[in-house]
């Protein structure tokens, strides 16, 4: 555990967790889940899809 004590995360390069294409694909899957699951979980998936889509850059 002491190996990480001196790590400066603020200067470390940051990589995206998902590419834009992967995020768009994820939005599609969440929207599909919303359509297939009529429970509150499906509704939550749709809201998550909408939130994520708003954060994505415009498709090229």
N, C-alpha and C positions, 0 to 999 in steps of 0.2 A: 504494500500500500504506500510506503514511503517513496517509491519510485515516481509516483505521480505528483508528489507534493510541490515540486518546482516547475511543473508544466504551466506555461502561460498560454491559455486557450485563446486569449484575445488576439494574439499575433499569429496563431496557427491558421493556415489556409482553410477556408470552409468550402466544402463540396456539397452540392445539392443532394438531398436524399433521393429525389426522383428527378428524372429529366422532364422537360415540359411534355414530351410525347407520352411518357409513362403516367404523368399526372392527368393528362387528358383521357387516357385509357381508363384510369381509375375513376374519373368522373363518370364515364360511360357505364362502368360496372355498378357504381353507386346508384345511378339513375335507374338502371335495370333492376337492382335490388328494391328500390322504392316501388317500382311497378309490380313486382312479384310478391312483396311482403306487405300486406295491408295492415300490419300491426304498427304500433308506435315506433318500432325499430326501423321499419321501412320508411316511415315519415322522417325519422332522424337521418337515415342514409340520404334521402333526398335533400335535406337541409345541408348536410355535410357536402354533398356534391355541389350545391349552389354556392356555398362558401368557398370551396376550393376553386371552382370555376372563376369566381370573381378575382381571385388572386393570380390567375395564370396570365401570362402575356398573350397578346393576340396571336392567333395561329398565322403562320407564314404561308 
